[in-house]
Amino acid sequence: MKVELKEKEKTLAVAQEKSAGILQDITSSTAKAEKKKTEVQAVKDTLASEREVIAEDKRLVEEDLAAAKPALDEAESALNAITQKDIIMLKSLKKPPDVIKRLFDG
C-alpha cells in the first residue's frame, strides 16, 4: 500500500506541475487578453469621438447644401429658359456689354 501511495503521490506531483504550467499559461493569456482589450477600448473611444466630429461636420454640410439648393434650382431653371434664339441674338450684338463679352470669351 505504501508503494501504491508513493506512486500516486508521484502522479499527483506530475499532475500538479502540469496544472501549474497550464495555470501560468492561462494567467499569461489572460493578461495578454486584458491588455488587448484595453487597446481595443482605446481605439473604440477614439473612433466614437471621431464619429461625433464627423456627424457634426455632416450636419453642417447638409445645412449648407439645403441653403444652397434653392439657388441651384433657380440657376438651373434660368439656364433651361435660355434658347438657341437668345444665344444667336447675343452673338449678333455689335457692342455687347462687358458681362456678355466675358461670358462668350470664358
SULQUI-V154154 format. One record per run of one state. SS is the DSSP state (alpha for helix, beta for strand, coil for the rest). FROM is the first residue (numbers start at 1). TO is the last residue. If there is no record, write none. Layout:
# SULQUI-V154154
ss-><SS	SS>
from-><FROM	FROM>
to-><TO	TO>
This chain:
# SULQUI-V154154
ss-><coil	alpha	coil	alpha	coil	alpha	coil>
from-><1	2	82	84	92	98	106>
to-><1	81	83	91	97	105	106>
